[in-house]
Structure formats: C-alpha cells, structure tokens
Amino acid sequence: MNDNTKTLAFLGAAGAAIALAWTSMPQGREASASGNKMGQALFDQVDGTAATAINITEVDQELQESKSIEVAQTDKGWFIKRTGKADYPADADNQLQGVSTVLLDIRIHDVAGEGSGEHAKFGVLDPNVANPQDAGIGKYMALKNSSGSSLAELIIGNEVKDVAGLRYVRKPGENTVYMAELENVNNVSTKFVDWVEKDFLDLDKWDVKRVTLDNYEVVKGRINPTTPQILDYNSSEWKLSGSPLVNGEELDKEKLDALKDALDDLEIIDVESKPAMLASSLRKGNEFVDVNNAQALQATASSLQQKGFYPANELDSAGKPKAYPNGKPMLKVVSEKGEIRVGMKDAVEYVLRFGETYRGPEDDENATGDSRYIYAYARVNESLLDPPELEAVPSPLPEKPATEVKPGTPLNETNATVLPPPSDEKKKGDEGDKGKDGEKGDSAASTPPPPPGPPPNIKPPSTPPSAPPPPPPAQQPSQPSTEINGTSAASPIATDPNAEYAKMRAQREADIARVKAENARKQKEYTDKVTKAQARVKELNEKLAGWYYVISNDVYEKIRLERTDFVKAKEKEEGDTAKPTEVAASHVLVAYKGASRADPSITRSKEEAKTRADSLRKQIVDEAKDFANVASENSDGPSKTKGGDLGKFTFETMAKAFSEAAFALDVGGVSEVVETPFGFHIIKRTE
C-alpha cells in the first residue's frame, strides 16, 4: 500500500468512526443550540477522502517563535511544503494518522466557556494571529480540500485539570470553548524531522558485509589519496585488509561494532535539494552523465562546493582523464572528508561522502552547527556476492566404428570387436630352446606370442566420473568358443564391445546434461541476485539522488574512522606484567633548526618538521609503507643507513621521552610522533 492509499485509508476510517458514533450517541439528554451539547460531533460529518492538505501551527515556547508546517497531497503522494526549499516526501505515517484521528473523531464533552475573554485562560488563542510572546496560545490544526477550503479546523488548548484525556478546544472564528476528548495531540508536530522517514538509507546492520574507509582529502583542489582500509564482517568477526595488522596489533571490535550501529541509526536532521542535472544523473547510475553544457556543470559545481564537495575527473590506470563515448568528460564527486563505502550481503553498496558542517538559516530548528552534510547514493557491487561454483563440463565421447584387435584386450581399453581367445591346448615346441622339440621345431613354433594389449595408435577412453568401473571378467571353465558374427559369445573378457561403448557414450551424455543443468541453475540463481540488487539500487537512488542529507556530527564521528581509531595494541594476557630491561627499536628522525641536539646543517622549521613527521607516520601506519624504507629515504639520523635500526638499548640509554615511548610499545607497534632534543621521532619496537 503506497503513502497516498494509506493516508486515504486513515482519513476514511476516521470518517466512518464519526458516522458510527453519531448513530450510537446516547439519547438521554437532548442537544440544542442553546442547551447541552454533550455527545454532539464537533464537526459535521467529514469526508476524509476529500482531504488534500494538512496545516499545523504552534508556538515554540522556549524560543517564543511561531512554527508551522503544511503537508499536501500530490499525484506522487504527500509532501512537506517548505518555503525557500524543495518539497520533501512526508513518509511518517504516524503523523498523518494522528492528524486524521484528532480532527475527524471529536465529540463534545461539555461547554467550558462562551466569551473571547477566556480564550487565553483555556489556552486556545489562535497561533496564526496571536503574538508569539503572549500566554495561552494553542495549537492550530486543519484539514483542507483541493480548493483550499477547510474540512475541519480546530485550535487545541490546555488539558482539563484533573480529567485525563480532556482538552479545551475552539473553532477558529468562534468564541465558544468546548471540552473534548482528544488523542495523539502531543504526537503531532510542526518539526520537519517528525514528518519524514528518518532512516533514509534503510540499512540493516546485520546485512553489512564490508566497510571500506577511504579517507582521502581534497587540498587546494587536489586529491591526497590514502590506502583504503577494507574491513570485512562475517559471523560477528572483523577482518582488516588494505594495511594488515602487524605484530602487537588487534582490531578494536567495540569501535567497529559502534560504527556498524551508527550506520544503522543514521537519521535525517534536514535535507537540501541537489541540482536537477546531478539528481537525474545519479538516478541513471552515473554522476554527471547528463551534463550537457558548461553552464550546467558550473552551477552544479557551485552547489557542491557550498556543501564541501567537488567534481573531479575519473582517471584511467595511466592517470589520464576518462571520457564517455560521446566525448564528454567522465566526472565524479569527491569530498573534503573522504568517503565510506558500505557493502551489503545482497550486493548493494552505499557510497557516503562527508561535507561541510551544516548550520542552516537562523530560524532553522536544526541550526546548531553540530551537524554535517552527507552525499549518499547506491550502486551494485557484484564482488560482494559469492560467484557461482560451476562444475567443469565433461567432454563428449566420439562416435567411431569398432576396430578388430588381438584377443585378450580388456574391455575398458578399446571399442573393438574381440576375437576368440586361443584354446588351452599347447602346441609342440612351446617349451622353448630347452624343450623336447625346441631345437628341431620350426621358427614359428619356437617364437612366443606377443603379450595382449591394445593395438597401435588407439588411446583407451577413460571411464566417465559417475560410471562404475566395469566388473572383472567372470571366471568360467575352459570350453570351446562358439563364434557368432565374428565375436566370441563365451569370451571371459568381452561380449559385445560396441554395445558397451554405446552405454559409455550414453552415460557421458547424461553426465554432460546433468552438469549443464546444474550450472545453469547456479548461474540463474546468481543472475537473479544481481537483478534484485539492481532493482534495489534503483529504488534507493530514486529517493537518495535528489538530496544532500544532514546528519548529526556525533554520528559522523563514529562513522569516519582513521586506522588508529580502530586498531589498538594487543591487550596483555592476565599475569603478563613483567617489564623488559631492554628493547630493540627502529626510528625515523625528522630534525629541525633550533633543536639542541640537531645537526647544524638542518634548515627546516619546527612546524615544517612536525608536519613532515606526521605525514611520514601516516605513510607507515595508514598506508602500510615499509618502516625501514621510509627511514632509509627520510630519516635525519645516522641509523638511516640501517633502515632506522637502533638495535637493543636500556631505558637509560636514550632520551627519556624516547625510551618512555619505545618501552610502552608492544613488539611491532608504532608510536605517535615523539619530540626529543634531536627532533621528532617515529618509533617502531622490533624486539
């Protein structure tokens, strides 16, 4: 059921409730215009299906400001009408249902007052006309039809003292104040966030399979890339690739689980519309594909930059800009704060890019500075699916005529007609040179027959994998053979090789058909998953493509993690408290002019040295560059010739700050940047 249908159902059901209440109203007291009105409907019977707009106005008591919201029905559903901003879908069913319940099912409990002088006392002053600083202002709610006429209009005031569920109410333009039983009044709000589906990604943390943290930065229009940190999640366990863990390191599961929870809890604070050209491109699955002229591109780039995003060229493996077949440049959006890619089990991948801090206009309810823009869309990533495990299709057996061969050839080695085996009678002279007639026998009699085997140039076919091996020939008593059409009917080796080969070919063809059918089933299953993912991505991008979203900065900080945020030193096992008397370590030294123990030839400033040291540490820790190589190429210390290796040393051997950092590390651990009289150090403990 879509939003439009659901809302009409809510309103229609409320209208039916009014009709039922009217027909079942107690008849004990007669209602009249001047007398008691208990039990009467506050509004004449309203056709809820005619409602096409909802208006709510109230005063923010803390800010003493008037707040209002209008939700209107369109051919695409219900939308929030926002002055100066694009209309946004009203997805909060509870709000729509709450308004229909409040306005369409009200019965008068009693009359509280008749004069306008008591309106402030009952809290039913009209917020549309009253001064926001005045006391006694109520909440205005109205249902309107397509022509703008009110179907039901009400000002809701204070709760009736000591009577649960009753409130003072008044119709705008009338003085009479009634007491009526109302529901859901406090649930109906003028806040934008209460009328939208806050979970805009519709992401379930239990379906997360992979999280890629790509924390590149954009500095002066150029991208500073880093090594993406790829975290795979399976059976409640995390695994890191990109910059694998070294000795003494482990993943901080608590931090990573919090990241996954934050993705699930990601909620809208506000939205702003993207340029139409960018939105239409994203709905087609490619950013900027609909760029038709430089002016449109410039307007889009300006919109992006205001939020902390930038257009950049897609580059090929050679670093050259890519282009579409029509020659238009292939562009993508990059962010000042990098991006996170969240891969799901169903091959849907969310791309989330983080922009500037959001402040909003001065009168905006969310203008706190504690929130941030996020640019989100979805795409299909087939690598998230396990590929189908297809079985190799057996080769078919050739169809070829039988060939006569020597007697005694095994059945499974040829496809030939088998000649009768020799009789058991021995010929004279078969005792060889030493036999009775050996020397006198002729040459034919004295030559032994060749051993049985396949004829030349015939390769025995292999038994198909699923076919059982042929049974061994039955042992039968020696008897004269009877030839039928040239084959031995009583042969202990074979009966009809042509029929046996035909059987083998039929079995092979059955195996081929089975494997092909199973492979087709597996391939279809995989293709169906991809098709389903494509449909899901299309559905998501229809919603995500048109908007810059605003999220809480607290949630942002749980999502955008550096490697150092989720990789920690391994916890020592219980009882392992002994401190070493000496350790071995390597270091990278970045000296600066003015350091008391630095080489006098060094000219860089302290600030330049610190920036350089931070950059080198990032290369080692975040980009997994080899420590020894970084030291050899960049260190200012004499140990650079040995890859920074200092060998073993005691605590007292080195400067105090250096030893404190080195001895605190686990083996394989890398320190933060440490300052000593020599300069700035990055230390790695090796033993």
C-alpha positions in Angstrom: 0.0 0.0 0.0 1.6 3.3 -1.0 1.6 6.5 1.1 -1.3 8.1 -0.7 -3.5 5.0 -0.3 -2.5 4.5 3.3 -3.4 8.1 4.2 -6.8 7.9 2.5 -7.4 4.8 4.4 -6.6 6.6 7.7 -8.9 9.5 6.9 -11.7 7.3 5.6 -11.6 5.1 8.6 -11.8 8.1 10.9 -14.8 9.4 8.9 -16.6 6.1 9.3 -15.9 6.2 13.0 -17.7 9.6 13.2 -20.7 8.2 11.4 -20.9 5.2 13.8 -20.5 7.4 16.8 -23.3 9.7 15.6 -25.8 6.8 15.2 -24.9 5.3 18.6 -24.9 8.7 20.5 -26.6 8.4 23.9 -30.2 9.8 23.8 -30.5 10.6 27.5 -30.0 14.4 27.0 -31.3 16.4 24.1 -28.8 18.6 22.5 -29.7 22.0 21.2 -28.0 25.2 20.1 -28.6 26.9 23.4 -28.7 23.9 25.7 -26.5 21.0 26.5 -24.3 19.8 23.6 -22.8 16.7 25.3 -22.2 13.9 22.8 -22.6 16.0 19.7 -20.0 15.8 16.9 -17.8 18.9 17.0 -17.8 18.9 13.2 -20.4 17.9 10.7 -19.7 14.6 9.1 -16.4 15.0 7.1 -15.4 13.1 4.0 -11.9 12.2 4.9 -11.0 11.1 1.4 -11.5 14.7 0.2 -8.6 16.0 2.4 -5.6 17.0 0.3 -3.7 19.2 2.7 -2.9 19.5 6.4 -1.9 22.7 8.2 -0.4 22.9 11.7 0.8 26.0 13.5 2.1 26.2 17.1 4.4 28.4 19.2 7.8 27.2 20.3 7.6 28.2 24.0 11.3 28.1 24.5 12.2 30.3 21.5 8.8 32.1 21.6 8.5 31.7 17.8 5.6 30.6 15.7 6.3 27.3 13.8 4.1 25.9 11.1 4.1 23.1 8.6 2.0 22.3 5.6 1.7 18.8 4.2 -0.1 18.5 0.8 -1.2 15.6 -1.4 0.2 15.4 -4.9 0.0 12.8 -7.7 3.2 11.3 -6.2 1.9 11.2 -2.6 2.1 13.5 0.4 4.8 16.2 0.5 6.0 18.7 3.1 5.7 22.2 1.6 8.8 24.2 2.6 9.2 27.9 1.9 12.5 28.5 0.2 13.3 24.8 0.0 12.2 21.9 -2.2 9.2 19.9 -1.1 10.1 16.6 0.6 8.1 13.4 0.9 6.0 13.1 4.1 6.8 9.5 5.0 5.8 9.5 8.6 2.5 7.5 8.7 2.0 8.1 12.4 1.8 11.9 11.8 -0.8 11.5 9.0 -2.8 9.1 11.1 -2.5 11.3 14.2 -4.0 14.3 12.4 -6.9 12.3 11.0 -7.6 10.9 14.4 -7.5 14.2 16.2 -9.7 16.1 13.7 -12.2 13.6 12.4 -13.4 11.9 15.5 -14.2 14.6 18.1 -17.2 14.7 20.3 -18.2 17.4 22.7 -17.9 16.5 26.4 -19.2 19.9 27.6 -19.1 23.6 27.1 -16.3 25.3 29.0 -16.9 29.0 28.2 -18.7 31.3 25.7 -16.7 34.5 25.8 -13.5 35.5 24.0 -12.0 36.9 27.2 -11.5 33.4 28.5 -9.5 32.1 25.4 -6.1 32.8 27.0 -7.3 31.1 30.2 -8.1 27.9 28.3 -5.0 28.2 26.1 -7.0 28.5 22.8 -5.6 31.7 21.3 -5.1 31.3 17.6 -1.3 31.0 16.9 -1.8 32.3 13.4 -2.7 35.7 14.7 -1.5 36.0 18.3 1.8 37.5 19.3 4.2 34.5 20.0 5.2 36.1 23.3 1.6 36.0 24.5 0.5 33.4 27.1 -2.3 31.0 26.3 -1.7 30.2 22.7 -3.0 26.9 21.4 -2.1 24.5 18.5 -3.9 25.1 15.2 -4.7 22.1 13.1 -6.7 22.0 9.8 -7.7 19.6 7.1 -8.3 21.2 3.7 -9.6 20.1 0.3 -8.2 20.7 -3.1 -9.8 24.1 -3.4 -8.2 25.3 -0.1 -11.4 25.2 1.9 -11.2 23.8 5.4 -13.0 20.5 6.0 -12.1 20.5 9.7 -10.3 23.3 11.6 -9.5 23.5 15.3 -7.4 25.3 18.0 -6.4 22.9 20.7 -5.7 24.3 24.2 -4.8 23.2 27.7 -5.6 19.9 29.2 -8.6 19.9 31.5 -7.4 19.8 35.1 -8.0 16.5 36.9 -9.7 14.9 33.9 -7.5 12.7 31.9 -7.7 12.9 28.2 -9.9 16.0 28.0 -8.7 19.3 26.4 -10.1 22.7 25.8 -10.8 23.3 22.1 -12.2 26.0 19.9 -13.1 26.5 16.3 -11.3 29.5 14.7 -13.6 32.4 14.4 -15.9 31.2 17.1 -15.9 32.2 20.8 -17.3 29.1 22.4 -14.7 26.8 24.1 -15.5 23.2 24.5 -14.1 20.3 26.4 -13.4 17.3 24.2 -11.5 14.0 24.4 -8.6 14.0 22.0 -5.8 11.6 21.2 -2.3 11.9 19.8 -2.2 15.7 20.2 1.3 15.8 21.5 2.4 13.4 18.8 1.5 15.7 16.0 4.4 18.1 15.4 5.4 21.0 13.2 9.0 19.8 13.1 10.3 18.6 9.7 12.1 15.6 11.2 8.9 14.3 12.7 7.2 14.1 9.3 9.9 12.2 7.3 11.3 8.7 7.3 14.4 9.4 9.4 16.2 6.2 8.4 16.9 7.4 4.9 19.4 4.7 4.0 17.0 1.9 5.1 20.2 -0.1 6.0 20.2 -3.1 8.3 23.4 -3.5 10.3 23.0 -7.3 10.3 23.4 -7.4 6.5 26.6 -5.4 6.4 29.4 -7.5 4.8 32.2 -5.0 4.1 33.0 -1.4 5.1 35.7 0.5 3.1 37.1 3.6 4.8 38.7 5.8 2.1 39.9 8.9 3.9 41.4 10.8 1.1 41.5 14.6 1.5 41.0 17.4 -1.0 43.5 20.2 -0.5 43.6 23.2 -2.8 41.6 21.3 -5.5 43.9 18.2 -5.5 43.1 14.8 -4.0 45.6 13.5 -1.5 45.0 9.7 -1.7 45.5 7.3 1.2 45.3 3.5 1.3 41.7 2.5 1.8 41.0 0.4 4.9 38.8 -2.5 4.0 37.0 -4.2 6.8 35.1 -7.5 6.1 32.5 -8.6 8.6 31.4 -12.2 9.0 29.9 -14.1 11.9 30.4 -11.2 14.3 34.1 -11.0 13.4 36.0 -8.2 11.7 39.0 -8.7 9.3 41.2 -5.9 8.0 42.8 -5.7 4.6 44.5 -2.8 2.9 47.0 -2.3 5.6 47.1 -5.6 7.5 47.8 -5.8 11.2 51.3 -6.3 12.4 52.7 -8.0 15.5 51.2 -6.5 18.6 48.1 -5.0 16.9 44.5 -6.1 17.0 41.2 -4.6 15.9 39.1 -2.7 18.3 35.9 -4.7 17.9 34.0 -2.3 20.2 34.8 0.7 17.9 33.9 -1.2 14.7 30.6 -2.5 16.2 29.8 1.1 17.1 30.5 2.1 13.5 28.0 -0.6 12.3 25.4 0.5 14.8 25.9 4.2 13.8 25.2 3.3 10.1 22.0 1.5 11.2 21.0 4.6 13.3 21.9 7.2 10.7 19.0 9.6 10.7 18.0 12.8 8.9 18.3 16.1 10.6 17.5 18.1 7.4 17.7 17.9 3.6 18.6 20.3 0.8 18.0 19.6 -2.8 20.7 18.8 -5.3 20.8 20.4 -8.8 18.4 18.6 -11.1 21.1 17.6 -13.5 23.1 15.9 -10.8 20.0 14.2 -9.5 18.9 12.8 -12.9 22.5 11.5 -13.5 22.5 9.7 -10.2 19.2 8.0 -11.0 20.8 6.7 -14.1 23.7 5.3 -12.1 26.5 7.6 -13.2 27.4 11.0 -11.8 27.4 13.9 -14.3 26.2 11.7 -17.2 23.5 14.2 -18.0 25.9 17.2 -18.2 25.1 18.9 -21.5 26.8 22.3 -21.2 29.4 24.1 -19.3 26.9 26.4 -17.6 25.0 23.4 -16.1 28.3 21.9 -14.9 29.3 25.2 -13.4 26.0 25.6 -11.5 26.4 22.0 -10.2 30.0 22.5 -9.1 29.0 25.7 -7.2 26.2 23.8 -5.4 28.6 21.0 -4.5 31.3 23.4 -3.2 28.9 25.1 -0.9 28.4 21.8 0.8 32.0 20.7 0.9 32.0 18.5 -2.3 33.8 18.9 -5.6 33.6 17.5 -9.2 36.8 15.7 -10.3 37.9 13.7 -13.4 37.7 9.9 -13.3 41.2 8.7 -14.2 42.3 5.6 -16.0 45.2 3.3 -14.9 47.7 5.6 -16.7 46.3 8.7 -14.8 44.6 10.2 -17.8 41.0 11.6 -17.6 38.3 9.2 -18.8 35.6 10.2 -21.2 32.2 8.9 -22.3 31.8 7.6 -25.9 30.3 11.0 -26.9 33.4 12.7 -25.7 32.0 14.3 -22.6 34.4 14.0 -19.6 33.7 11.3 -17.1 33.5 13.1 -13.7 32.8 12.0 -10.2 32.1 13.8 -6.9 34.8 13.9 -4.2 34.6 15.1 -0.6 36.7 17.2 1.7 36.5 14.4 4.3 36.8 11.3 2.1 34.1 8.6 1.8 32.9 5.4 3.3 31.5 2.5 1.2 29.2 0.1 2.9 28.7 -3.2 1.1 25.7 -5.4 1.9 25.2 -9.1 1.5 22.8 -8.6 -1.4 25.5 -6.7 -3.5 24.1 -3.3 -2.8 26.8 -0.8 -1.9 26.2 2.5 -0.3 28.6 5.4 -1.1 28.6 8.0 1.7 30.6 11.2 1.3 31.0 13.8 4.1 30.9 17.5 3.5 30.9 20.7 5.5 29.4 21.5 8.8 25.7 22.4 8.4 24.3 25.5 10.1 21.2 26.4 8.2 19.3 29.7 8.2 19.0 31.5 11.5 15.4 30.4 12.1 16.0 26.8 11.3 15.2 24.4 14.1 18.5 22.5 13.4 20.8 25.5 13.1 23.2 24.3 15.8 26.4 23.7 14.0 26.6 20.2 15.4 25.6 18.5 12.1 27.1 17.8 8.7 26.2 17.3 5.1 26.3 13.8 3.7 26.1 12.9 0.0 24.7 9.4 -0.5 23.8 7.1 -3.3 23.8 3.4 -4.0 25.3 1.1 -6.6 25.7 -2.6 -7.4 29.0 -4.3 -6.4 29.0 -7.9 -7.6 32.2 -8.6 -5.7 30.0 -8.7 -2.6 28.3 -11.9 -3.9 30.0 -15.3 -3.9 30.4 -16.3 -7.5 28.7 -19.5 -8.6 30.8 -22.6 -8.3 30.4 -24.1 -11.8 31.4 -27.7 -12.5 33.6 -28.5 -15.5 31.5 -30.0 -18.3 32.9 -33.4 -19.3 34.0 -33.8 -23.0 31.7 -36.0 -25.1 32.9 -39.3 -26.3 33.5 -39.6 -30.0 31.3 -41.8 -32.2 33.6 -44.1 -34.2 33.4 -47.6 -35.6 34.7 -50.6 -33.8 38.2 -52.0 -34.7 39.2 -55.6 -34.5 42.1 -56.2 -32.1 44.1 -59.1 -30.8 42.3 -61.4 -28.4 42.7 -60.7 -24.7 42.3 -56.9 -25.0 40.5 -55.6 -21.8 37.0 -54.2 -22.5 37.6 -50.8 -20.9 40.7 -50.2 -23.2 39.1 -50.4 -26.6 35.9 -50.2 -28.5 36.6 -53.0 -30.8 35.2 -56.4 -31.6 37.1 -59.0 -29.6 38.4 -62.1 -31.4 38.1 -65.5 -29.7 40.8 -66.3 -27.3 43.2 -69.2 -28.0 42.4 -72.7 -26.9 44.1 -74.2 -23.8 45.9 -76.9 -25.9 49.7 -76.5 -26.1 51.5 -76.8 -29.4 54.6 -78.8 -29.8 57.7 -76.8 -29.4 56.2 -74.3 -26.9 58.7 -75.4 -24.3 61.4 -73.2 -25.9 65.0 -74.0 -26.7 65.3 -76.4 -23.8 62.1 -78.3 -24.7 61.9 -81.8 -26.2 61.4 -80.4 -29.7 62.8 -77.0 -29.1 65.8 -77.2 -31.4 64.0 -79.1 -34.0 60.8 -77.1 -34.1 60.3 -74.5 -36.8 60.8 -70.8 -36.1 57.1 -70.0 -35.9 56.6 -72.7 -33.3 59.6 -71.6 -31.2 58.5 -67.8 -31.1 56.3 -66.9 -28.1 53.1 -64.9 -28.9 53.1 -61.2 -28.2 51.6 -60.1 -24.8 47.9 -59.0 -25.0 47.3 -55.2 -25.2 45.7 -52.5 -27.3 46.6 -52.2 -31.0 49.0 -49.3 -32.0 47.6 -45.7 -32.0 44.4 -46.5 -30.1 44.0 -44.5 -26.8 41.8 -46.2 -24.3 38.8 -43.9 -23.4 38.5 -43.1 -19.7 35.6 -44.3 -17.7 33.2 -41.3 -17.0 33.4 -40.0 -13.5 30.0 -41.2 -12.5 30.1 -44.5 -14.2 31.0 -47.5 -12.0 34.1 -49.5 -13.1 33.4 -52.5 -15.3 33.2 -55.7 -13.4 36.1 -58.1 -13.7 35.6 -60.9 -16.2 33.8 -63.9 -14.8 35.9 -67.0 -14.4 34.5 -69.8 -16.4 35.7 -73.3 -17.2 37.7 -73.7 -20.3 35.5 -74.7 -23.2 35.5 -74.3 -26.9 34.2 -70.9 -28.0 31.3 -70.5 -30.4 31.7 -67.7 -32.9 28.6 -65.6 -33.7 29.1 -63.0 -36.4 32.8 -62.9 -35.7 32.6 -62.3 -31.9 33.2 -64.6 -29.0 29.9 -65.3 -27.3 31.6 -67.1 -24.4 34.6 -64.8 -24.0 35.8 -64.3 -20.4 37.0 -60.7 -21.5 34.1 -59.2 -23.5 30.8 -60.0 -25.2 29.8 -57.0 -27.3 32.2 -54.1 -27.2 30.1 -51.9 -29.5 27.1 -52.1 -27.1 29.4 -51.4 -24.1 30.8 -48.3 -25.8 27.3 -47.1 -26.7 26.5 -47.4 -23.0 29.5 -45.4 -22.0 28.6 -42.7 -24.5 25.0 -42.6 -23.2 26.3 -42.2 -19.6 28.7 -39.5 -20.7 25.9 -37.6 -22.4 23.7 -37.9 -19.3 26.6 -36.6 -17.2 27.0 -33.6 -19.6 23.3 -32.8 -19.4 23.3 -33.0 -15.6 26.3 -30.7 -15.2 25.0 -28.2 -17.7 21.6 -28.1 -16.0 23.2 -27.7 -12.5 25.5 -25.0 -13.8 22.5 -23.2 -15.4 20.6 -23.3 -12.1 23.6 -21.9 -10.2 24.1 -19.2 -12.8 20.4 -18.2 -12.8 20.5 -18.0 -9.0 23.5 -15.6 -9.2 21.9 -13.6 -12.0 18.7 -13.3 -10.1 20.6 -11.9 -7.1 22.3 -9.3 -9.3 18.9 -8.4 -10.9 17.4 -8.0 -7.5 20.3 -5.8 -6.3 19.9 -3.6 -9.4 16.2 -3.2 -8.6 17.0 -2.3 -5.0 19.6 0.2 -6.1 17.2 1.9 -8.5 14.6 2.1 -5.7 17.2 3.6 -3.3 18.5 6.2 -5.8 15.1 7.4 -6.7 15.0 8.6 -3.1 18.6 9.5 -2.4 19.6 11.0 -5.7 17.9 14.3 -5.3 19.1 15.3 -1.9 22.0 16.4 0.3 21.2 15.0 3.7 22.2 16.4 7.0 23.3 14.1 9.9 24.4 14.5 13.4 28.1 15.3 13.9 28.2 12.8 16.7 27.1 10.0 14.4 29.6 11.3 11.7 32.5 10.9 14.2 31.5 7.3 14.8 31.5 6.5 11.1 34.5 8.4 9.7 37.4 6.5 11.4 41.1 6.6 10.9 43.1 3.4 11.2 44.4 4.5 14.5 40.8 4.7 15.8 40.0 1.0 15.3 43.5 -0.6 15.5 44.9 -0.9 19.0 47.8 -2.6 20.8 47.0 -6.1 21.8 45.9 -6.5 25.4 48.4 -8.3 27.5 47.3 -11.6 28.8 46.5 -11.8 32.5 49.6 -12.1 34.6 51.9 -10.7 31.9 53.1 -7.7 33.8 56.9 -8.1 33.7 58.7 -5.1 32.2 61.7 -5.7 29.9 65.1 -4.4 30.9 65.9 -3.6 27.3 64.2 -3.4 24.0 65.1 -3.1 20.3 63.6 -0.5 18.1 64.0 1.5 14.9 63.1 5.1 14.3 62.7 7.8 11.8 64.1 11.2 12.9 62.9 14.5 11.5 65.2 17.2 12.8 64.6 20.9 12.8 66.6 24.1 13.1 66.9 25.1 16.8 66.6 21.6 18.3 69.5 21.5 20.8 71.0 18.2 19.6 70.1 18.5 15.9 72.6 18.6 13.1 73.5 22.3 12.5 73.0 21.8 8.7 69.3 21.3 9.2 67.3 24.3 7.9 63.6 23.3 8.2 61.5 25.0 10.9 59.9 23.2 13.8 56.5 23.5 12.3 57.7 22.0 8.9 59.4 19.2 10.8 56.2 18.3 12.8 54.1 18.3 9.6 56.7 16.1 7.8 56.8 13.7 10.8 53.0 13.4 10.9 53.0 12.7 7.2 55.7 10.0 7.4 53.9 8.3 10.3 50.7 8.4 8.3 52.5 6.6 5.4 53.7 3.9 7.8 50.5 3.4 9.8 47.7 4.3 7.4 49.3 3.4 4.0 51.3 0.4 5.3 54.6 1.6 3.8 57.7 -0.4 4.9 59.2 1.3 8.0 62.8 0.5 7.0 62.2 2.0 3.5 60.7 5.2 5.0 63.6 5.5 7.4 66.2 4.9 4.7 64.7 7.6 2.5 63.7 10.2 5.0 65.4 9.9 8.4 67.9 12.6 9.5 69.6 10.2 11.9 72.8 8.1 11.2 70.7 4.9 11.6 69.0 5.7 8.2 71.7 3.5 6.5 70.3 0.5 8.5 66.7 1.3 7.9 66.5 3.2 11.2 67.6 0.2 13.3 69.0 1.2 16.7 69.5 -2.3 18.0 68.9 -3.1 21.7 69.1 -0.5 24.4 68.2 0.0 28.0 65.8 2.7 29.3 68.6 4.9 30.4 70.4 4.8 27.1 68.0 7.1 25.2 66.4 10.4 25.9 63.6 10.0 28.5 60.7 10.8 26.1 62.1 8.4 23.5 62.5 5.5 26.0 59.1 6.1 27.5 57.5 5.7 24.1 59.6 2.8 23.0 59.2 0.7 26.2 55.4 1.4 26.2 55.0 -0.2 22.7 54.3 -3.9 22.0 56.6 -5.6 19.6 55.7 -4.4 16.1 53.9 -1.3 17.5 54.5 2.2 16.0 54.5 5.2 18.3 52.9 8.6 17.9 55.3 11.4 16.9 57.7 11.9 19.9 59.8 15.0 20.4 63.3 14.9 21.9 66.2 17.4 21.8 67.2 15.7 18.4 63.8 16.5 16.8 60.7 14.5 16.1 60.8 10.7 16.1 58.5 7.9 14.9 59.5 4.7 16.8 58.8 1.1 16.0 59.6 -1.6 18.6 61.2 -4.6 17.0 62.0 -6.8 20.0 
